[in-house]
């Protein structure tokens, strides 16, 4: 088997005619490609852990709080965030496994530049298509939830009357309409700022920067940002108000803000929908080894053809050869031509003679 160095040297000299048939013409990507990912730090932060979700849940008495109050309902938002992080990782893992099981088919060895160009196209398609499929599925879920008018259990899109003393009763409902006239009955993107509110007076004690309440749990999450959760001061203030504003007070929980100095492709005020559309992926770590591909291809031999330029002696010999050919042709053609001409002349002579004799008579 010719080595890779030998192949590359031959390729430099005979790039157009070099042929090195592969012993293995079908090679799985996993033999020469490795793929790893770095995910957004939120997926490993305190905000997807039980201690934060349980702290926000506050016994599940969400009816005691305003619709735009983060307490109690906030547990649903961050529980969904935690689930989406897990689903994203599973989706990526399955997609990578399926991609690496695909095969690269080539009957002959291809050059490193051609190989890299081809693999760049394939890998870029994979990096684009995998998040796009996930985003389409998520969008279908959002459209189905809104289109079928599913009622949120947290009074996010519809209000309904509850009487715990009656088991069987018709429940009147009313659509949630914001102050700007946006109705959750007809639109799914109605949002308003979230905060901490006094349940008795309705006074807002703290507005959470970047967090917006939508017409469902998923719309709330997707229309919000992590702006406050990158800021420890903002987080400490939020923690304080959650514990001290009536009707229920709870002990402090130690929560650490995300690190805004860590290099990220997403800004601190990026809409969460954009982060999820990219499957929380910060960076793709993809390594493609041409050397491994060459070893897997394992060519047994190489062949090439050489075209030589015609030199002076070769040209002279060809001319002489042509002359010889013309001579042979003339040897055949000339005698026949002479004979034909003689026959024509003799025939014309006899015709003249006969005409003359007739005239004399």
N, C-alpha and C positions, 0 to 999 in steps of 0.2 A: 504493500500500500504506500503510495507517495505521501510524504509528510505535507503538512500545511505549508511549510516554508517552500518546499519544492513546487507545490501547486501555485503558490503566489509568484514564484520566480518564472514559472512557465507562462503564467497569465500575463505577466508584464511583456513577455516576448511574443506571445501568440494569443492575444485576447479574443480575436474573432473566431478562430478555428479550434481552440482548445476544448476538448471534451473529456470529462472525468466521470464516468457512470458511477452512481451511488450503489453500494451493496444493499443499503436500506433506503428505499425510496419514500417510505412513510415513517415520519419521526414525530412522536407526540411532543407538544410544546413543553411539557413538564421536564423534558430531558435537557432543555437548554434555556428555559426561562424560569425565573423566580419572581414572585410578586408578594410584596408586603405593603401594609398601609399604616398611616398614622391618623388617628381619629381626633376629632375636636375634643378639647380637654373637658367639655361639659359632660361627656359620656363616662368620665372617670371622677367627676367632681362630687361634692357633697349633695348637689341638687338632684341627683338621681338615686340617692340612698334613702333607706327607710327612715333614718332619724329625722331628715328634713320633711319627708312626706308625712310621717306620723305627727310631726310638730304642727304642720299646717292643717291636718285633718281635725284636730281639736274635738275628738269624740264624734265627728260627723254631723254636728248640729249646724249645718250650713243655713238652715232656714232662719237662724237668729241674726244673720248678717245680710247686708245689702248685696245686691247682685254683683256690683263691681268691687266688692271687698274680697281681698285675696284669701282671707282666712277660710278654712274648711274647703271651699271649692278649689283653692290652690293645690290641695293634695291631688285632685284629679288631673290638673294641668301637668304637674311634675311627674305623676305616675305615668301619664301618657308619654312624656319626654323620655323617661327611663325605658319604656317599652319600645319606643322608636329607635333608641340607641341600640338596644338588643337586636331588634329586627334588622337594622342596617348592617350590623356586624354579621349576622347570619346570612343576609342577602349577599354581601360581599364575599363571604367565605364560600358560599355555594357557587356564585358566579365565577370566582377564580378557579375553583376545582373543575367546573365544567369547561372553562376556557382552556385550562392546561391539559385537559384530556383530548382536545382537538389536535389534529396532526398537520404537520408541514409536509407537503408532497412535492418531491423534486426527483426527477430521474437522474440528474447530473448535479455535480457540485456547482453552486452559484457563488459568485464573487462576494466578498464581505460587504462591499458597498451596496450591491443589489439586494443582498440578504437583509441588511439593516434598513434599507428603504422599504422593503416589503413588510418587515416586522413592525416598523413604525406605523404604517397604515393600519395594520391589524390591531395593534395595541391601542392606538388612538380611538379606533372604532369601539373597542371593548370598554375603554374608560368613559366614552360618551354614552354608549347604549345602556350600560348597567344602571347608572343613576336615572337615566331617562325612563326606563321601564318602571322603576320604583316610583318615580314621580307621577307617571301616568296612572298607576294603580292607586296611589294616594289621592289623586285628583278625582278619580272615579268614585272613591269612597266619599269624598266631600260632596260631590255633586249628587250622589244617591241619598246621602243623609238630608241634604237640603231639599232636593226635588221630591222626596217622599214625605216631607214635613214631619220628620221624626221630632218628637218633643224632648228637649233636654231635661234630664232629671234634676238639674240645678237651676231652673228658672232662667236659663240663658236666652231662650228664644220665645218661650211661652210661659205665662203665669197660670196657675190653676189653684182653685180653692180646695183646701184640705180640712176635713173634719174627722178627727180621730175617734169621735163618739159614735159615728155611723159607719157600718160596714158596707152597706150597699147604697150608693148615692150617685146621682149624675154630677159630674165634676165640670163646672163651667171654666173655660179657659179664655185667656186674652193674650194677644200677640205683644211681644216686647217692642216698643217703639222708642227710639232715642230722642233726645231733645232736638236734634237736627232734622227729625222727621224720618230717619232711616228705619225701616220696619224689617224685623227679622222674619216676618211672614213672607216677604217677597224677595229679600236680599240676604245673602249669607255673610257679607263682608261689612256689616254694621259693627263698628268698634267704638269703644270709649275707654278712657284712661282708668287703670285699676289703682286701688289704694287701700288705706285702712280707714274705716268710717265708724263713727259712734252710732250704734244701733238705735239709741234713744232719740238723739237730736238730728241724726243724719249728717252731722258735720264731718268733713274730711280732715283727718289729722295728718295723713301722709299720702302723697301721690308717688307711686312707684315709677321711676323713669323708665320708659321704653316698654312697660307692660300694659297690654291692651285687652280688654274683655270683649269677646266676640259673641256670636249667636250660638256657639257650641264650644265644647272643650277643645276640639281640634282647631277651630278657627281662632280661638283665643291664643293658643300656643303659636300657631303659624303667623299670626299678625303681631307678635310681640318680639322683643329683643332681650339680650342678656346684659343690657347696659348696666343695670343696678347690680347685677350679680358678678360683675368684674370689679366692683368698688366695695371695699370692706366697710367704709364709713356708711355708705348707703345701706348695706346689708345689716350693719349693727343698728341703724335707726329703724329699719323694717322689723328687725328682731324685737326691739324694744316696744314698738307700738303693737305688735301682735300680742305681746304678753300683758300689756297694761290697759288697752282700750276695752271697755265693757262690750259684751256681757260676760265673757269668760277670760280669765287670766291663767297663763301657763308658765311653767318655769323656763328659763332661758336654755336654748340649745346652742352648742358651739358649732357654728358653720363658717367655713373658710371660703372667701371669695375666690373666683378664678383669677389666674395670674395674667394680667394684661400685657406683661413684658414678654411673654412667650410668643415667638414668631408664629403668625397665623395668616392664612389666606383670607380670613374673614375679619372684618372690623368689629369692634365691641358693640356697635349699634346696628350690625347686620340683622335684617329680618330673619327670624328663625326658619321661615319657609325656605329661604335661599340656602341655608345650611343643610336642611333636611333634603332638599332637592339634590344636593351633592353627597347624600348619604353620610353626612358628618365627616367626610374624608378631608383631612388637611393636606395630605401628601401621598402620592403613589410612589412606591419604591420598587421599580421594575428593573431587573437585570437580565439582559439577553447576551448569551455567550456564543459567539461565532465559532470559537475553538471547539466547544462541546458539540455544536451542530456538525462540524467537519468530522469529528471523531465518530459521531453517530451515523453520518452518511457513509463513512468508511469506503472511499473509492478504491477499487482494486488496481486500476491502471489509468493512464491518461494518454490521449492521442491528439495529434494536431497535424495540419498540412502546411507545407511551405510553398509559396509561389516565387520562382526565381525570375529575375529580370533577364531579357534576351541580350547577350553580348554581341560583339562584332562578328566573331567567327560563327555564332549560331545564325545570325542574320544572313551571312554569305552562303552558308550551307543551305538555308531555306530557299534563297534565291536560285542557287544552282539546282536545287531539287525541283523548283518550279520550272526552271529552264529545261531540265530533263523531261519533265512531264509534258511541256509544250512540244519538245522534239518528238516524243513518242506519239503524241496526238497528230503532229504534222506528218509523221511517217505513215500514218493510217489515212489521214484525210486527203493529203496532196495527191497520191496516186489515183484514188477514186475520183477526185475532182478533175484530174487531167483526162482520165478515161471518159468521164461524163462530157467534158468539153469536146473531145475528139468525136464522140458519137454524135453530138449535136452538129458539129461542123460537117461531118460526112453526110449526114442526113440533109442538111441544107444544100450541099454541093450536088447531090444526086437530083434534088428537086429542080435545081437550076438547069442542070444538063438536060433533063427530060423536057422541060419547057422550051429550051432552045431548039431541040430536034423537032418538036412539033411545029414550031414556027417556020422552019425551013421547008418542010413538006408542003 
